[in-house]
């Protein structure tokens, strides 16, 4: 959209806000960061320099992506990672967990999300790795079940409180309660998925989600190009119709899944992931899979 002598790219998704995805990706980012630190510590004498390069590269990618999609999340992730997550690696795990426990409710009370919530979830993910919770959850059914029930009970209480406040006409803390309900709902989803992965559905779930997950950064960036193409070239009313937005999202996910599945048959990781790994470790990793005769 042009304004005077300047032009800005307007996001065609309108007010549609995929907030529910933010906690999942933020928690996973913190988990992945801690696992990468462990891996780097075994491979190089200065592991935090590896993490610094990784976050710096992500910041550069995010700044370029921002030209197409203002408000994108990669820049926030990189900045929060540099300011909060990287320095936290010098803290004991109890301090990291304590900071997470302080930042998450603070974010919900005063802002409903944003960088504070991202920072809290980053720290929570890293703390879960350092306490060995992730490893235990990977082998246990009881943990996800109990935690999922706790999330579900807390969600029911939160929704009940919301309904009571609306009935009484009290709207002061509704936004915070709504954000808390979203966060608890995400917890229920994640625990439910972990439980499903302990069932015979595991191969089917891996078949559906693994290709997209292995190329998550590539998919995130190419989704922007596809959404902008659907809006500006095809003229789809994505920003005006939630139904159109959902159909477009479904079509994009299907296209990306097919592309990822075919790509990963021949290559070890996605093209952007490969470049990111190259910049992280400063040596060119193999991309093509070894051919079997």
Buried (B, 14 or more C-beta within 10 A) or exposed (E): EEEEEEEEBEBBBBEBEEBEEBBBBBBBBBBBBBBBBEEBBEEEEEBBEBBBBBBBBBBBBBEEBBEBBEEBBBBBBBBBBBEBBBEBBEBEBEEBBBBBBEBBBBBBBEBBBEBBBBBBBBBBBBBBBBBEBBEEBEEBEEBBBEBBEBBBEBBEEBBEBBEEBEEEEEEEBEBBBBBBBBBBBBBBBBBBBBBBBEEEEEEEEEEEEEBBEBBBBBBBBBBBEBBBEBBEEEEBBBBEEEEBBEBBBEEBBEBBBEBBBEBBEEBBBBBBBBBBBBBBBEEEEEBEEEEEE
